[in-house]
């Protein structure tokens, strides 16, 4: 078994070096040996032809390959940090929406916000929804960020990511939404690339190709120095993160598929279920952009039991066609006033 695995790895490694040294973006086609990719019609990205996420194998054995891929990807799509966005206006091109609870991830959130402020050639806004009984973090945010305090319906309720996004969407001033996690800095062309695809008529846009999971030491140092150019440690390079982490959708499509399902209390499953309903719209699924995921301790209250409940709910709902789930959610939303 070990020899077989090493043999497969040996076939993976030689593909990295010429691809990473090439001036063209062929590095986007790097994958594990038994995986298949579909190239975008315009040649700018790739769609993963498998359902769940996967880690690139070879960089875990030879970390230098991950370092080379990291530098190559962010050379094409650099991250720029700023304290204020390049453009601020009443009608932004993109609304980033971030849900948050607690103070533990404030350093990760600040770095993520600084990368959003560093977007170029588009006007952006960012709405941070604090889902907690008492407001704690308003003073921790830059002045340009729109803060929303949204207490959970009941005290002690586990974090509800779907509810946070639904509440944030109500305050968005753009017709294009990016539902974004609080620990993922993005390259400076991230928002503009999504606007370009929305202008082509796409309603749901997933441009993530590689997500670089930095280790604890590197993440903490990066949060202090705002320097992401020389990472020391990369724990994993993840592909095919569909609705998780960051996803763009038009406000119209978001409303018409029922928003996010607030039945997912706790963690897990809500992004997979949302993606299945989102796929009923005109989707651009070809990834071309790199993102960073900053290390953090598990969110307080994020227990294996909550993850299991989320997964169980997803498997239960997935047995029903997305169109039927959309009808039920829209009906529920109209009764509860959950989404606009």
Phi, psi and omega per residue, in radians:
X1 nan -0.757 3.137
X2 -1.104 -0.764 3.130
X3 -1.088 -0.696 3.131
X4 -1.109 -0.741 3.139
X5 -1.149 -0.764 3.128
X6 -1.127 -0.617 3.107
X7 -1.138 -0.719 3.104
X8 -1.138 -0.693 3.119
X9 -1.116 -0.686 3.135
X10 -1.072 -0.539 3.088
X11 -1.316 -0.458 3.124
X12 -1.290 -0.803 -2.956
X13 -1.034 -0.811 -3.078
X14 -1.044 -0.374 -3.117
X15 -1.296 -0.318 -3.045
X16 -1.282 -0.904 -2.952
X17 -1.044 -0.957 3.129
X18 -1.091 -0.578 -3.141
X19 -1.173 -0.723 -3.106
X20 -1.305 -0.465 -3.139
X21 -1.496 -0.253 -3.138
X22 -1.224 2.472 3.139
X23 -1.272 -0.461 3.123
X24 -1.366 2.796 -3.082
X25 -1.396 0.712 3.124
X26 -1.208 -0.266 3.115
X27 -1.081 -0.360 3.118
X28 -1.124 -0.314 -3.121
X29 -1.554 0.004 3.081
X30 -1.081 2.377 -3.108
X31 -2.759 3.035 3.006
X32 -1.321 2.762 -2.962
X33 -0.991 -0.697 -3.045
X34 -1.691 0.256 -3.137
X35 -1.782 2.723 3.131
X36 -2.181 2.482 3.117
X37 -2.100 2.642 3.017
X38 -2.008 2.199 -3.103
X39 -1.366 2.498 3.114
X40 -1.094 2.579 3.113
X41 -0.961 -0.582 3.130
X42 -1.589 0.053 3.062
X43 1.340 0.180 -3.026
X44 -1.647 -0.140 -3.097
X45 -2.895 -2.991 -3.066
X46 -2.423 2.582 3.009
X47 -1.894 2.322 3.117
X48 -1.372 2.244 -3.091
X49 -1.656 0.837 2.988
X50 -2.575 2.824 -2.916
X51 -1.398 -0.771 -2.982
X52 -1.819 3.054 3.091
X53 -1.231 2.812 3.022
X54 -2.597 2.647 3.056
X55 -1.666 2.525 2.984
X56 -1.200 2.260 -3.030
X57 -1.348 -0.862 -2.975
X58 -1.023 -0.721 -3.137
X59 -1.116 -0.341 3.099
X60 -1.299 -0.474 3.119
X61 -1.584 -0.675 3.119
X62 -2.114 1.522 -3.044
X63 -0.970 -0.459 -3.135
X64 -1.054 -0.523 3.116
X65 -1.148 -0.687 3.089
X66 -1.155 -0.679 3.101
X67 -1.084 -0.770 -3.137
X68 -1.124 -0.738 3.135
X69 -1.147 -0.707 3.110
X70 -1.027 -0.882 -3.104
X71 -1.138 -0.666 -3.135
X72 -1.158 -0.776 -3.094
X73 -1.141 -0.769 -3.086
X74 -1.467 -0.113 2.928
X75 -1.271 -0.692 3.091
X76 -1.302 -0.611 -3.052
X77 -2.318 1.343 -3.049
X78 -1.208 2.652 2.994
X79 -1.640 2.287 3.091
X80 -2.138 2.228 -3.140
X81 -1.709 2.477 3.139
X82 -2.562 2.751 3.082
X83 -1.549 -0.381 3.138
X84 -2.466 2.496 3.109
X85 -1.090 2.675 3.101
X86 -1.096 -0.669 -3.118
X87 -2.311 2.250 3.023
X88 -2.208 2.278 3.128
X89 -2.665 2.943 -3.114
X90 -1.153 -0.595 -3.121
X91 -2.019 1.459 -3.109
X92 -1.234 2.811 3.077
X93 -1.317 -0.549 -3.059
X94 -2.456 2.431 3.003
X95 -1.976 1.952 2.978
X96 -1.427 2.356 3.109
X97 -2.173 2.202 -3.085
X98 -2.243 2.244 3.015
X99 -1.648 2.604 -3.049
X100 -2.707 2.632 2.989
X101 -2.597 2.401 3.060
X102 1.469 3.082 -3.095
X103 -1.892 -0.085 -3.032
X104 -1.135 -0.589 -3.071
X105 -1.773 0.351 3.131
X106 -1.019 -0.772 3.115
X107 -1.040 -0.722 3.108
X108 -1.134 -0.728 3.136
X109 -1.099 -0.777 -3.127
X110 -1.065 -0.717 3.137
X111 -1.162 -0.710 3.101
X112 -1.093 -0.764 3.116
X113 -1.108 -0.664 3.130
X114 -1.132 -0.592 3.091
X115 -1.255 -0.589 3.071
X116 -1.186 -0.701 3.079
X117 -1.124 -0.408 -3.136
X118 -1.476 0.152 3.124
X119 -1.129 2.564 -3.074
X120 -2.066 2.552 2.971
X121 1.226 0.152 3.038
X122 -2.476 2.745 3.052
X123 -1.621 2.213 -3.103
X124 -2.145 2.703 2.902
X125 -2.279 2.802 3.090
X126 -2.379 2.239 3.116
X127 -1.930 2.108 3.079
X128 -1.859 2.093 -3.124
X129 -1.764 1.988 3.069
X130 -1.592 1.958 -3.130
X131 -1.735 1.539 -3.124
X132 -2.689 2.749 -3.091
X133 -1.091 -0.823 3.121
X134 -1.969 2.439 3.089
X135 -1.204 2.308 -3.102
X136 -2.201 -0.392 -2.843
X137 -2.070 0.047 -3.088
X138 -0.965 -0.763 -3.113
X139 -1.257 -0.163 3.139
X140 -1.528 -0.104 -3.015
X141 -1.790 2.625 3.034
X142 -1.072 2.713 -3.064
X143 -1.132 -0.445 -3.090
X144 -1.379 -0.249 -3.108
X145 -1.393 2.381 3.087
X146 -1.532 2.084 -3.059
X147 -1.757 2.346 3.082
X148 -2.238 2.129 3.024
X149 -1.654 2.076 -3.087
X150 -2.236 1.551 -3.133
X151 -1.041 2.542 3.075
X152 -1.142 2.688 -3.124
X153 -0.980 -0.598 3.110
X154 -2.325 2.460 3.107
X155 -1.097 2.412 3.133
X156 1.539 -0.047 3.117
X157 -1.188 2.327 3.088
X158 -1.008 2.774 -3.141
X159 -1.000 2.373 -3.116
X160 -2.111 1.676 -3.084
X161 -1.060 -0.715 -3.129
X162 -1.081 -0.770 -3.141
X163 -1.101 -0.724 3.133
X164 -1.062 -0.771 3.131
X165 -1.151 -0.764 3.140
X166 -1.045 -0.688 3.121
X167 -1.220 -0.684 3.132
X168 -1.144 -0.641 -3.127
X169 -1.039 -0.574 -3.135
X170 -1.059 -0.458 -3.095
X171 -1.712 -0.092 -3.066
X172 -1.201 2.429 -3.132
X173 -1.826 -0.059 3.136
X174 -1.801 2.745 3.056
X175 -1.472 -0.111 3.112
X176 -2.074 2.127 -3.090
X177 -1.875 2.486 2.936
X178 -2.108 1.937 3.108
X179 -1.455 2.002 -2.860
X180 -2.301 2.507 3.080
X181 -1.431 2.798 -3.017
X182 -1.506 0.147 -3.059
X183 -2.301 0.490 -3.022
X184 -2.322 1.557 3.008
X185 -1.069 2.550 -3.052
X186 -2.155 2.703 3.098
X187 -1.188 2.810 -2.992
X188 -1.235 -0.233 3.102
X189 -1.777 0.206 -3.037
X190 -1.105 -0.928 -3.106
X191 -1.145 -0.750 -3.111
X192 -1.082 -0.659 3.130
X193 -1.118 -0.663 3.116
X194 -1.230 -0.674 3.086
X195 -1.060 -0.710 3.129
X196 -1.044 -0.749 3.141
X197 -1.252 -0.613 3.076
X198 -1.132 -0.645 3.101
X199 -1.138 -0.417 3.082
X200 -1.420 -0.066 3.086
X201 1.815 0.055 3.111
X202 -1.359 2.483 -3.093
X203 -1.785 -0.501 3.112
X204 -2.233 2.237 -2.981
X205 -2.320 2.157 3.109
X206 -2.186 1.753 -3.058
X207 -1.786 0.118 -3.118
X208 -1.283 2.211 3.050
X209 -1.886 -1.047 3.123
X210 -2.107 2.321 3.015
X211 -1.968 2.067 -3.091
X212 -1.622 1.944 3.121
X213 -1.519 1.865 -3.136
X214 -1.391 2.630 3.125
X215 -1.357 3.066 -3.028
X216 -1.082 -0.842 -3.095
X217 -1.060 -0.785 -3.128
X218 -1.172 -0.722 -3.135
X219 -1.102 -0.775 -3.134
X220 -1.145 -0.698 3.107
X221 -1.159 -0.722 3.133
X222 -1.118 -0.684 3.125
X223 -1.137 -0.431 3.123
X224 -1.526 -0.701 -3.003
X225 -1.739 -0.318 -3.049
X226 1.018 0.616 3.122
X227 -2.077 1.944 -3.096
X228 -1.927 0.188 -2.979
X229 -1.402 -0.425 -3.112
X230 -2.264 1.336 -3.137
X231 -1.167 2.434 3.115
X232 -1.498 -0.729 -3.054
X233 -2.371 2.259 3.066
X234 -2.079 2.007 -3.099
X235 -1.309 -0.645 -3.086
X236 -2.802 2.685 3.018
X237 -2.126 1.921 -2.954
X238 -1.771 2.431 3.069
X239 -2.006 2.799 2.965
X240 1.100 0.682 3.018
X241 -1.458 1.662 -2.942
X242 -1.224 -1.655 -3.134
X243 -1.455 -0.125 -3.139
X244 -1.312 2.650 3.035
X245 1.411 -1.088 -3.101
X246 -2.842 2.285 3.135
X247 -2.607 2.458 3.116
X248 -1.838 2.471 3.119
X249 -2.686 2.508 3.078
X250 -1.198 2.632 3.136
X251 -1.058 -0.677 -3.129
X252 -1.074 -0.827 -3.138
X253 -1.147 -0.673 3.137
X254 -1.015 -0.797 3.136
X255 -1.172 -0.719 -3.023
X256 -1.325 -0.261 3.016
X257 -1.746 0.071 3.044
X258 1.669 0.158 -3.094
X259 1.170 -2.755 3.072
X260 -1.595 2.606 -3.063
X261 -1.463 1.943 -3.079
X262 -1.313 0.007 3.061
X263 -1.168 -0.342 -3.114
X264 -1.453 1.460 3.079
X265 -1.554 2.280 -3.036
X266 1.722 -2.414 -2.980
X267 -2.244 2.542 2.958
X268 1.633 2.403 2.998
X269 1.656 -0.523 -3.044
X270 -1.154 -0.582 -3.125
X271 -1.294 -0.669 3.085
X272 -1.108 -0.760 -3.135
X273 -1.142 -0.721 3.123
X274 -1.102 -0.724 -3.115
X275 -1.097 -0.677 3.138
X276 -1.107 -0.676 3.076
X277 -1.270 -0.633 3.129
X278 -1.115 -0.515 -3.140
X279 -1.179 -0.144 3.060
X280 -1.358 -0.156 3.139
X281 -1.740 -3.036 3.106
X282 -1.439 1.895 -2.973
X283 -1.886 2.422 2.937
X284 -1.915 1.827 -3.001
X285 -1.839 0.301 -2.999
X286 -1.679 1.917 -3.069
X287 -1.374 2.433 3.091
X288 -2.503 -0.138 -3.009
X289 -1.952 2.522 3.069
X290 -1.626 2.591 3.017
X291 -2.288 2.847 3.067
X292 -1.955 2.436 2.975
X293 -1.991 2.121 -3.109
X294 -1.500 2.434 3.117
X295 -1.135 2.537 3.004
X296 -2.736 2.720 3.031
X297 -1.176 2.722 3.106
X298 -0.947 2.421 3.113
X299 -1.001 2.334 3.078
X300 -0.941 2.275 -3.114
X301 1.612 -0.103 3.141
X302 -1.503 1.578 -3.068
X303 -1.834 2.783 3.136
X304 -1.057 -0.555 3.117
X305 -1.099 -0.690 3.110
X306 -1.173 -0.706 3.097
X307 -1.075 -0.738 3.140
X308 -1.108 -0.695 3.140
X309 -1.131 -0.716 3.125
X310 -1.112 -0.741 3.127
X311 -1.155 -0.706 3.128
X312 -1.105 -0.718 3.118
X313 -1.136 -0.700 3.117
X314 -1.080 -0.832 -3.132
X315 -1.078 -0.626 3.104
X316 -1.145 -0.835 -3.105
X317 -1.213 -0.571 -3.070
X318 -1.161 -0.241 3.088
X319 -1.322 -0.222 3.115
X320 -1.800 2.435 -3.124
X321 -1.013 2.466 -3.128
X322 -0.950 -0.674 -3.120
X323 -1.076 -0.639 3.116
X324 -1.243 -0.701 3.092
X325 -1.096 -0.645 3.108
X326 -1.089 -0.808 3.136
X327 -1.031 -0.746 -3.127
X328 -1.168 -0.719 -3.139
X329 -1.150 -0.742 3.135
X330 -1.095 -0.720 3.104
X331 -1.115 -0.774 3.109
X332 -1.106 -0.742 -3.129
X333 -1.108 -0.678 3.137
X334 -1.148 -0.528 3.126
X335 -1.383 -0.649 -3.065
X336 -1.695 -0.235 -3.050
X337 1.190 0.570 -3.039
X338 -1.241 -0.650 3.130
X339 -2.315 2.716 3.112
X340 -1.556 nan nan
